[in-house]
């Protein structure tokens, strides 16, 4: 069924890089022709449902922008209208088994081949000029990478934003499954969106509370919630990026064959930052040099949602006007460049654009390695430190410790936080210091001396700890903050480590109880910030279980199936001192890059 709707783009007074403002979209009244529920045949006879947005006054074929979604095609109506009014055909397609599409939705199993078939069907339509590009964020970003490895001949560009990388950052970052896994699977279960269920935070908190407090295994979350028919149990059997997950995303040989331009977008506080950067770095490592030169990366001061709707403030931290831009305008200008031969967007003046928090500026580099530059190395000193005491913690210092130090952390799998903490939706969450001040025997805090001058850090910190554990397995979490001279704090980075996976790979290697070992955390989250003169760095390391994550029973057994009632308390002793190797490395941009490339946001 086709209808014509009248759409108007409102001129928004957003303070964005002027390179985007200068290429303003059309703002006149413009009819958009919408075709609802267009059935698109797949190779096995299943038909997917597409909503097609076109400018009826455009008589010549145009490039098509495709998004394939588990969230029902209607959610992309704004983008469909925008791109149809600005020189493109936009197609929002329900994934197999979702919305009005036929078949069954099995997340991660349906996107690749269906994506190929969708691209090739679209390329044959009379209103398509033979070029199909993709758009979308989160799972819609994963979809793009998944179909790209099938190499549809008419796929000409990818624009994945905040892209999930199954097996890497979701549903089990660093091998630690999240309870959010089941929540998301419930959200996209069946034909419609289960939005009320997804948004019922108290319901999900109650379910996890019951699982922990009654000593049941993690896999019982499904039974506790009453949710059935999802792939929850299947996913739990694959806690690392093994062959099951690898089949969903490009492998080295796929990256080597890619011949299309790509625009990757993520944020400092994006939950899927690790996924987005994993795709990017694997392409840089295995792609052909002439093609990787056409892969642009944008890292802004945004959370997951903000990668599509940037704001100047997040979690109580104000970034400034330079953080705000129209993502539709950026994508349109980029599509114009790679699909129509238009000029490259001025904002993408180099291959990597990175926002520096605290300065309200963007820096631009030819490679991510220039942004991350050389590290500031801080030794970890625990001399005189006490666990659970923020005032009697350790020291972060560029100088080696003068003597040995140690603390022993107690990890109790049965620990539950105060119930009030779970219900507190803290709007100032990036400035929240409560974790550091909890008097828990399972955590320790380090502080640096006040900084003598403004210090710009950008990249993914690295953390190494020498430790011993009296059990074959345990978890650790690290959190990095800037403590400002006025005593307030800003979250910078963080990460987690499940000791059985400390050596990487897909197979667990259990600890030998009592044996000392230097272990490396997986790289902590990317951030870029100008730390103020007089600020101190704070590092918090905790062995206490995190609500929202699968708990470690510390036995070395099957963590999905083993009941918490069989869990053991673990004692982890962290060791510092000359030659211990306990070290925090903080990446800094190349000095020449800052001097030559740093540009005030308002001058773009």
For each residue, the residues with C-beta under 8 A, 3 or more apart:
1: 35 36 37
2: 33 34 35 36
3: 33 34 36
4: 31 32 33 34 56
5: 31 32 34 81
6: 29 31
7: 29 30 31 32 81 85
8: 27 28 29 30
9: 25 26 27 81 82 85
10: 27
11: 24 27
12: 326
13:
14: 324 325 326
15: 312 321 322 324 602
16: 20 21 321 324 325 326 329
17: 20 21 322 325 346 347 362 601 604
18: 21 22 602 603 604
19: 22 23 333 345 346 347 604
20: 16 17 23 325 326 329 330 333 345 347 604
21: 16 17 18 24 329
22: 18 19 346
23: 19 20 329 332 333 345
24: 11 21 27 329
25: 9 82 85 86 328 329 332
26: 9 30 85 86
27: 8 9 10 11 24
28: 8
29: 6 7 8
30: 7 8 26 55 85
31: 4 5 6 7 55 56 57
32: 4 5 7 53 54 55 56 80 81 84 85
33: 2 3 4 53 54 55 56 84
34: 2 3 4 5 51 52 53 54 80
35: 1 2 38 50 51 52 54
36: 1 2 3 51
37: 1 49 50 51 100
38: 35 49 50 51 52
39: 47 48 49 50
40: 47 48 49 50 93 117 118 121 122
41: 45 46 47 117 121
42: 45 46 47 48 96 103 113 114 117 118
43: 113 117
44:
45: 41 42
46: 41 42 96 101 102 103
47: 39 40 41 42 101 102
48: 39 40 42 93 94 95 96 101 102 103 114 118
49: 37 38 39 40 73 93 94 99 100 101
50: 35 37 38 39 40 73 91 92 93 94 118
51: 34 35 36 37 38 73 74 76 77 80 91 92 93
52: 34 35 38 89 90 91
53: 32 33 34 80 81 83 84 89 90 91 92
54: 32 33 34 35 58 62 84 89 127
55: 30 31 32 33 58 84 85 87
56: 4 31 32 33
57: 31
58: 54 55 62 87 127
59:
60: 129
61: 126 127 128 129 130
62: 54 58 87 88 89 127 128 129
63: 88 89 128 129 131 132 133 156 335 339 340
64: 88 89 90 91 122 123 125 127 128 131 132 133
65: 83 88 89 90 91 132 133 134 135 335
66: 91 93 118 119 122 132 133 134 135
67: 76 79 90 91 92 93 134 135 136 140 143
68: 93 94 95 111 114 115 118 134 136 140 143 147
69: 72 73 75 76 92 93 94 95 98 136 139 140 143
70: 94 95 98 105 107 139 188
71: 75 98 139 140 188 193
72: 69 75 94 98 99 192 193
73: 49 50 51 69 76 92 93 94 99 100
74: 51 77 92 99
75: 69 71 72 92
76: 51 67 69 73 79 80 90 92 136
77: 51 74 80 81 92
78: 81 82
79: 67 76 82 83 90 92 135 328
80: 32 34 51 53 76 77 83 84 90 91 92
81: 5 7 9 32 53 77 78 84 85 90
82: 9 25 78 79 85 86 90 328 332
83: 53 65 79 80 86 87 88 89 90 328 332
84: 32 33 53 54 55 80 81 88 89 90
85: 7 9 25 26 30 32 55 81 82
86: 25 26 82 83 332
87: 55 58 62 83 332 336 340
88: 62 63 64 65 83 84 332 335
89: 52 53 54 62 63 64 65 83 84 127 128
90: 52 53 64 65 67 76 79 80 81 82 83 84 135
91: 50 51 52 53 64 65 66 67 80 118 122
92: 50 51 53 67 69 73 74 75 76 77 79 80
93: 40 48 49 50 51 66 67 68 69 73 101 118
94: 48 49 50 68 69 70 72 73 98 99 100 101
95: 48 68 69 70 98 99 101 105 110 111 114 143
96: 42 46 48 101 102 103 104 105 110 114
97: 101 102 103 104 105 106 110 191
98: 69 70 71 72 94 95 101 105 188 191
99: 49 72 73 74 94 95 191 192
100: 37 49 73 94 191
101: 46 47 48 49 93 94 95 96 97 98
102: 46 47 48 96 97
103: 42 46 48 96 97 110
104: 96 97
105: 70 95 96 97 98 110 188
106: 97 109 110 231
107: 70 110 139 185 188 231
108: 111 142 146 166 231 245 248
109: 106 248
110: 95 96 97 103 105 106 107 113 114
111: 68 95 108 114 115 142 143 146 147 248
112: 115 116 146 147 149 150 248
113: 42 43 110 116 117 150
114: 42 48 68 95 96 110 111 117 118 147
115: 68 111 112 118 119 143 144 146 147 150 152
116: 112 113 119 120 147 150 151 152
117: 40 41 42 43 113 114 120 121
118: 40 42 48 50 66 68 91 93 114 115 121 122 147
119: 66 115 116 122 123 132 147 152 154 155
120: 116 117 123 124 152 153 154
121: 40 41 117 118 124 125
122: 40 64 66 91 118 119 125 128 132 154
123: 64 119 120 128 130 131 132 152 153 154
124: 120 121 128
125: 64 121 122 128
126: 61
127: 54 58 61 62 64 89
128: 61 62 63 64 89 122 123 124 125 131 132
129: 60 61 62 63
130: 61 123 154
131: 63 64 123 128 154 156 339
132: 63 64 65 66 119 122 123 128 152 154 155 156
133: 63 64 65 66 155 156 157 158 159 335 338 339
134: 65 66 67 68 143 144 147 155 157 158 159 160
135: 65 66 67 79 90 140 144 159 331
136: 67 68 69 76 140 141 143 144 159 160 161
137: 140 141 160 161 162 163 265 304 307 308
138: 141 142 161 162 163 164 272 304
139: 69 70 71 107 142 143 164
140: 67 68 69 71 135 136 137 143 144 160 161
141: 136 137 138 144 145 160 161 162 163 164 272 275 276
142: 108 111 138 139 145 146 160 163 164 165 166 248 249 275
143: 67 68 69 95 111 115 134 136 139 140 146 147
144: 115 134 135 136 140 141 147 148 158 159 160 163
145: 141 142 148 149 158 160 163 165 249 250 279
146: 108 111 112 115 142 143 149 150 248 249
147: 68 111 112 114 115 116 118 119 134 143 144 150 152 155
148: 144 145 151 155 158 250 254 258 260
149: 112 145 146 249 250 251 254
150: 112 113 115 116 146 147
151: 116 148 155 257
152: 115 116 119 120 123 132 147 155
153: 120 123
154: 119 120 122 123 130 131 132
155: 119 132 133 134 147 148 151 152 158 260
156: 63 131 132 133 260 338 339
157: 133 134 260 261 262 263 335 338 339
158: 133 134 144 145 148 155 260 261 262 263
159: 133 134 135 136 144 262 263 265 331 334 335
160: 134 136 137 140 141 142 144 145 163 262 263 264 265 276 279
161: 136 137 138 140 141 264 265 266 276 307 308 327
162: 137 138 141 265 266 267 270 271 272 273 275 276 304 307 308
163: 137 138 141 142 144 145 160 264 266 272 275 276 279
164: 138 139 141 142 169 170 272 275
165: 142 145 168 169 170 249 272 274 275 276 278 279
166: 108 142 170 171 245 248 249
167: 172 238 240 241 242 244 245 246 248 249
168: 165 173 241 245 274 275 278
169: 164 165 173 271 272 273 274 275 278
170: 164 165 166 173 178 181 271 272 275
171: 166 177 178 180 181 184 235
172: 167 175 176 177 178 181 235 239 240 550
173: 168 169 170 176 178 274 496
174: 495 496 497 498 501 522
175: 172 239 240 498 500 501
176: 172 173 239 475 496 498 549 550
177: 171 172 181 218 235 236 239 549 550 560
178: 170 171 172 173 181 548 549 550
179: 182 183 204 207 208 218 221 548 549 550
180: 171 183 184 548
181: 170 171 172 177 178 184 185 232 235
182: 179 185 186 221 222 225 227 230 232
183: 179 180 186 187 198 204
184: 171 180 181 187 188 198
185: 107 181 182 188 189 227 230 231 232
186: 182 183 189 194 197 198 225 227 230
187: 183 184 193 194 195 197 198
188: 70 71 98 105 107 184 185 193 194
189: 185 186 194 227 229 230
190: 194
191: 97 98 99 100
192: 72 99
193: 71 72 187 188 198
194: 186 187 188 189 190 197 198
195: 187 198 199
196: 199 200
197: 186 187 194 200 203
198: 183 184 186 187 193 194 195
199: 195 196
200: 196 197 203 204
201: 204 205 423 425
202: 205 206 423
203: 197 200 206 207 225
204: 179 183 200 201 207 208 225
205: 201 202 208 209 422 423 547
206: 202 203 209 210
207: 179 203 204 210 211 221 224 225
208: 179 204 205 211 212 221 547 548
209: 205 206 212 213 416 419 422
210: 206 207 213 214 216 224
211: 207 208 214 216 217 218 220 221 224 564
212: 208 209 215 414 416 551 564
213: 209 210 414 416
214: 210 211
215: 212 414 563 564 565 567
216: 210 211 220 224 563 564 565
217: 211 220 560 561 562 563 564
218: 177 179 211 221 236 550 551 559 560
219: 222 232 233 236 560 561
220: 211 216 217 223 224
221: 179 182 207 208 211 218 224 225 232
222: 182 219 225 227 228 230 232 233
223: 220 226
224: 207 210 211 216 220 221
225: 182 186 203 204 207 221 222
226: 223
227: 182 185 186 189 222 230 232
228: 222
229: 189
230: 182 185 186 189 222 227
231: 106 107 108 185 234 235
232: 181 182 185 219 221 222 227 235 236
233: 219 222 236 237
234: 231 237 238
235: 171 172 177 181 231 232 238
236: 177 218 219 232 233 239 560
237: 233 234 244 560
238: 167 234 235 242 244 245
239: 172 175 176 177 236 559 560
240: 167 172 175 501 505 506 507
241: 167 168 245 246 506
242: 167 238 245 246 506
243: 246 247
244: 167 237 238 247
245: 108 166 167 168 238 241 242 248 249
246: 167 241 242 243 249 251
247: 243 244
248: 108 109 111 112 142 146 166 167 245
249: 142 145 146 149 165 166 167 245 246 279
250: 145 148 149 254 255 258 279 282 283
251: 149 246 254 255
252: 255 256 282 285 286
253: 256 257 286
254: 148 149 250 251 257 258
255: 250 251 252 258 282 283 285 286 287
256: 252 253 286 287 288
257: 151 253 254
258: 148 250 254 255 262 283 287 288 291
259: 288 291
260: 148 155 156 157 158 291
261: 157 158 291 294 295 296 338
262: 157 158 159 160 258 283 294 295 296
263: 157 158 159 160 295 296 298 331 334 348
264: 160 161 163 276 279 280 295 296 297 298
265: 137 159 160 161 162 276 297 298 299 300 307 327
266: 161 162 163 270 272 273 276 277 297 298 299 307 526
267: 162 270 273 299 300 301 302 303 304 306 307
268: 273 299 300 301 302 355 357 525 526 527 528
269: 273 301 302 303 304 306 314 315 430 491 525
270: 162 266 267 273 276 302 303 304 306 307
271: 162 169 170 303 304
272: 138 141 162 163 164 165 169 170 266 275 276 304
273: 162 169 266 267 268 269 270 276 277 525 526
274: 165 168 169 173 277 278 525
275: 141 142 162 163 164 165 168 169 170 272 278 279
276: 141 160 161 162 163 165 264 265 266 270 272 273 279 280
277: 266 273 274 280 281 368 526
278: 165 168 169 274 275 281 282
279: 145 160 163 165 249 250 264 275 276 282 283
280: 264 276 277 283 284 295 297 368
281: 277 278 284 285 368
282: 250 252 255 278 279 285 286
283: 250 255 258 262 279 280 286 287 292 295
284: 280 281 287 292 295 367 368
285: 252 255 281 282
286: 252 253 255 256 282 283
287: 255 256 258 283 284 291 292 295
288: 256 258 259 291 292
289: 292 293
290: 293 294
291: 258 259 260 261 287 288 294 295
292: 283 284 287 288 289 295
293: 289 290 351
294: 261 262 290 291 338
295: 261 262 263 264 280 283 284 287 291 292 351
296: 261 262 263 264 334 348 351 352 353
297: 264 265 266 280 351 352 353 368
298: 263 264 265 266 330 348 352 353
299: 265 266 267 268 352 353 354 355 526 528
300: 265 267 268 306 307 310 323 355
301: 267 268 269 306 314 319 323 355 357
302: 267 268 269 270 305 306 307 310 311 314 323
303: 267 269 270 271 306 307 314 315
304: 137 138 162 267 269 270 271 272 307
305: 302 308 309
306: 267 269 270 300 301 302 303 309 310 311 314
307: 137 161 162 265 266 267 270 300 302 303 304 310 327
308: 137 161 162 305 327
309: 305 306 327
310: 300 302 306 307 323 324 325 327
311: 302 306 314 323 324
312: 15 318 319 320 321 323 324
313: 316 317 318 319
314: 269 301 302 303 306 311 317 319 430
315: 269 303 427 428 429 430 431 491
316: 313 427 428 429 430 431
317: 313 314 357 430 431 490
318: 312 313
319: 301 312 313 314 322 323 355 357 360
320: 312 323 360 601
321: 15 16 312 324 360 601 602
322: 15 17 319 355 360 361 362 600 601 602 604
323: 300 301 302 310 311 312 319 320 355 360 601
324: 14 15 16 310 311 312 321
325: 14 16 17 20 310 329 330 347
326: 12 14 16 20 329 330
327: 161 265 307 308 309 310 330 331
328: 25 79 82 83 331 332
329: 16 20 21 23 24 25 325 326 332 333
330: 20 298 325 326 327 333 334 345 347
331: 135 159 263 327 328 334 335
332: 23 25 82 83 86 87 88 328 329 335 336
333: 19 20 23 329 330 336 337 342 345 347
334: 159 263 296 330 331 337 338 344 345 348
335: 63 65 88 133 157 159 331 332 338 339 340
336: 87 332 333 339 340 342 343
337: 333 334 340 341 342 343 344 345
338: 133 156 157 261 294 334 335
339: 63 131 133 156 157 335 336
340: 63 87 335 336 337
341: 337
342: 333 336 337
343: 336 337 346
344: 334 337 348
345: 19 20 23 330 333 334 337 348
346: 17 19 22 343 349 604
347: 17 19 20 325 330 333 353 362 604
348: 263 296 298 334 344 345 351 353
349: 346 353 364
350: 353 364 365 366 597
351: 293 295 296 297 348 365 366 367
352: 296 297 298 299 364 365 366 367 368 370 371
353: 296 297 298 299 347 348 349 350 362 363 364
354: 299 362 363 364 365 371 458 528
355: 268 299 300 301 319 322 323 361 362 528 601
356: 359 360 361 362 363 456 458 528 529 530 598
357: 268 301 317 319 490 527 528 529 530
358: 529 530 531 532
359: 356 456 530 598
360: 319 320 321 322 323 356 600 601
361: 322 355 356 598 599 600 601
362: 17 322 347 353 354 355 356 598 599 601 604
363: 353 354 356 371 458 528 589 593 594 597 598 599
364: 349 350 352 353 354 597 599
365: 350 351 352 354 368 370 371 589 590 593 597
366: 350 351 352 370
367: 284 351 352 370 371
368: 277 280 281 284 297 352 365 371 372
369: 372 373
370: 352 365 366 367 373 589 590 593
371: 352 354 363 365 367 368 458 459 528 587 589 593
372: 368 369 458 459 460 587 589
373: 369 370 458 459 587 588 589 590 591 593
374: 587 588 590
375: 462 585 586 587 588
376: 398 455 457 585 586 587 588
377: 398 583 584 585 586
378: 396 397 398 448 537 583 584 585 586
379: 396 397 398 399 400 401 576 582 583
380: 394 396 401 446 465 539 576 580 582 583 584
381: 394 395 396 397 401 405 446 576 577
382: 385 394 401 405 406 407 444 446 574 575 576
383: 394 395 401 402 403 404 405 576
384: 392 405
385: 382 389 392 393 394 405 407 444 446
386: 389 392 393 407 444
387: 407 408 409 410 440 441 442 443 444
388: 438 439 440 441 442 443 444
389: 385 386 392 393 439 445
390: 393 436 437 445
391:
392: 384 385 386 389
393: 385 386 389 390 444 445 446 447
394: 380 381 382 383 385 405 407 444 445 446 447 576
395: 381 383 401 446 447 448 449
396: 378 379 380 381 446 447 448 537 539 584
397: 378 379 381 401 448 449
398: 376 377 378 379
399: 379
400: 379 578
401: 379 380 381 382 383 395 397 404 405 576 577 578 580
402: 383 578
403: 383 577 578
404: 383 401 575 576 577 578 580
405: 381 382 383 384 385 394 401 575 576 577
406: 382 573 574 575 576
407: 382 385 386 387 394 444 573 574
408: 387 571 572 573 574
409: 387 441 442 443 444 541 542 543 571 572 573 574
410: 387 441 442 543 569 570 571
411: 442 474 475 543 544 545 552 554 569 570 571 572
412: 415 442 544 545 569
413: 545 551 552 553 554 564 567 568 569
414: 212 213 215 564 567
415: 412 440 442 544 545
416: 209 212 213 419 547
417: 421 422 547
418: 421 422
419: 209 416 422 423
420: 423 424
421: 417 418 424 434
422: 205 209 417 418 419 547
423: 201 202 205 419 420
424: 420 421
425: 201
426: 429 432
427: 315 316
428: 315 316 431 432
429: 315 316 426 432 491
430: 269 314 315 316 317 490 491
431: 315 316 317 428 488 489 490 491
432: 426 428 429 435 489 491
433: 436 437 481 488 489
434: 421 437 438
435: 432 438 443 479 540 542
436: 390 433 445 479 481 489 538 540
437: 390 433 434
438: 388 434 435 443
439: 388 389
440: 387 388 415 443 542 544
441: 387 388 409 410
442: 387 388 409 410 411 412 415 542 543 544
443: 387 388 409 435 438 440 540 541 542 543 544
444: 382 385 386 387 388 393 394 407 409 540 541 574
445: 389 390 393 394 436 538 539 540
446: 380 381 382 385 393 394 395 396 538 539 540 541 584
447: 393 394 395 396 483 536 537 538 539
448: 378 395 396 397 451 536 537 538
449: 395 397 536
450: 485 534 535 536
451: 448 454 455 531 532 533 534 535 536
452: 533
453: 533
454: 451 530 531 532 533
455: 376 451 530 531 588
456: 356 359 528 529 530 531 588 589 594
457: 376 492 527 528 529 531 586 587 588
458: 354 356 363 371 372 373 527 528 529 587 588 589
459: 371 372 373 526 527 528 586 587 588 589
460: 372 493 523 524 525 526 587
461: 480 493 523 524 584 585 586 587
462: 375 520 521 523 524 583 584 585
463: 478 495 520 521 524 539 583 584 585
464: 518 519 520 521 581 582 583
465: 380 476 518 519 521 541 574 582
466: 516 517 518 519 574 575 576 580 581 582
467: 516 517 519 572 573 574 575
468: 514 515 516 517 572 573 575
469: 472 473 474 499 511 513 570 571 572 573
470: 513 514 570 571
471: 474 511 513 554 555 556 568 570 571
472: 469 500 510 511 512 513 554 555 556
473: 469 498 499 500 508 510 511 552 553 554 555 556 570
474: 411 469 471 499 511 543 552 554 570 572
475: 176 411 496 497 498 499 543 545 546 549 552
476: 465 496 497 499 521 541 542 543 572
477: 494 495 496 497 541 542 543 546
478: 463 494 495 496 497 521 524 539 540 541 542
479: 435 436 491 493 494 539 540 542
480: 461 491 492 493 494 524 537 538 539 540
481: 433 436 489 490 491 492 537 538 540
482: 489 490 492 529 531 532 535 536 537 538
483: 447 487 488 489 535 536 537 538
484: 487 488 489 490 532 534 535
485: 450 532 534 535
486:
487: 483 484
488: 431 433 483 484
489: 431 432 433 436 481 482 483 484 538
490: 317 357 430 431 481 482 484 529
491: 269 315 429 430 431 432 479 480 481 494
492: 457 480 481 482 527 529
493: 460 461 479 480 524 525 526 527
494: 477 478 479 480 491 524 525
495: 174 463 477 478 521 522 523 524 525
496: 173 174 176 475 476 477 478 521 522 546 549
497: 174 475 476 477 478 501 502 519 521 522
498: 174 175 176 473 475 501 502 552
499: 469 473 474 475 476 502 510 511 519
500: 175 472 473 508 509 510 511 556
501: 174 175 240 497 498 504 505 508 509
502: 497 498 499 509 517 519 520
503: 509
504: 501
505: 240 501
506: 240 241 242
507: 240
508: 473 500 501 556
509: 500 501 502 503
510: 472 473 499 500 556
511: 469 471 472 473 474 499 500 515 517
512: 472 515
513: 469 470 471 472
514: 468 470
515: 468 511 512
516: 466 467 468 575
517: 466 467 468 502 511
518: 464 465 466 580 581 582
519: 464 465 466 467 497 499 502
520: 462 463 464 502
521: 462 463 464 465 476 478 495 496 497 524
522: 174 495 496 497
523: 460 461 462 495
524: 460 461 462 463 478 480 493 494 495 521
525: 268 269 273 274 460 493 494 495
526: 266 268 273 277 299 459 460 493
527: 268 357 457 458 459 492 493
528: 268 299 354 355 356 357 363 371 456 457 458 459 589
529: 356 357 358 456 457 458 482 490 492
530: 356 357 358 359 454 455 456
531: 358 451 454 455 456 457 482 535 537
532: 358 451 454 482 484 485 535
533: 451 452 453 454
534: 450 451 484 485
535: 450 451 482 483 484 485 531 532
536: 447 448 449 450 451 482 483
537: 378 396 447 448 480 481 482 483 531 586
538: 436 445 446 447 448 480 481 482 483 489
539: 380 396 445 446 447 463 478 479 480 584
540: 435 436 443 444 445 446 478 479 480 481
541: 409 443 444 446 465 476 477 478 574
542: 409 435 440 442 443 476 477 478 479 546
543: 409 410 411 442 443 474 475 476 477 570 572
544: 411 412 415 440 442 443
545: 411 412 413 415 475 549 551 552
546: 475 477 496 542 549
547: 205 208 416 417 422
548: 178 179 180 208
549: 176 177 178 179 475 496 545 546
550: 172 176 177 178 179 218 559 560
551: 212 218 413 545 559 564 567
552: 411 413 473 474 475 498 545 559 567 570
553: 413 473 557 559 562 564 566 567 568
554: 411 413 471 472 473 474 567 568 569 570
555: 471 472 473 562 566 567 568
556: 471 472 473 500 508 510
557: 553 561 562 566
558: 561 562
559: 218 239 550 551 552 553 562
560: 177 217 218 219 236 237 239 550
561: 217 219 557 558
562: 217 553 555 557 558 559 566 567
563: 215 216 217 566 567
564: 211 212 215 216 217 413 414 551 553 567
565: 215 216
566: 553 555 557 562 563
567: 215 413 414 551 552 553 554 555 562 563 564
568: 413 471 553 554 555
569: 410 411 412 413 554
570: 410 411 469 470 471 473 474 543 552 554
571: 408 409 410 411 469 470 471
572: 408 409 411 467 468 469 474 476 543
573: 406 407 408 409 467 468 469
574: 382 406 407 408 409 444 465 466 467 541 582
575: 382 404 405 406 466 467 468 516 580 582
576: 379 380 381 382 383 394 401 404 405 406 466 580 582
577: 381 401 403 404 405 580
578: 400 401 402 403 404
579:
580: 380 401 404 466 518 575 576 577
581: 464 466 518
582: 379 380 464 465 466 518 574 575 576
583: 377 378 379 380 462 463 464
584: 377 378 380 396 446 461 462 463 539
585: 375 376 377 378 461 462 463
586: 375 376 377 378 457 459 461 537
587: 371 372 373 374 375 376 457 458 459 460 461
588: 373 374 375 376 455 456 457 458 459
589: 363 365 370 371 372 373 456 458 459 528 593 594
590: 365 370 373 374 593 594
591: 373 594 595
592: 595 596
593: 363 365 370 371 373 589 590 596 597 598
594: 363 456 589 590 591 597 598
595: 591 592 598
596: 592 593
597: 350 363 364 365 593 594
598: 356 359 361 362 363 593 594 595
599: 361 362 363 364 603 604
600: 322 360 361 603
601: 17 320 321 322 323 355 360 361 362 604
602: 15 18 321 322
603: 18 599 600
604: 17 18 19 20 322 346 347 362 599 601
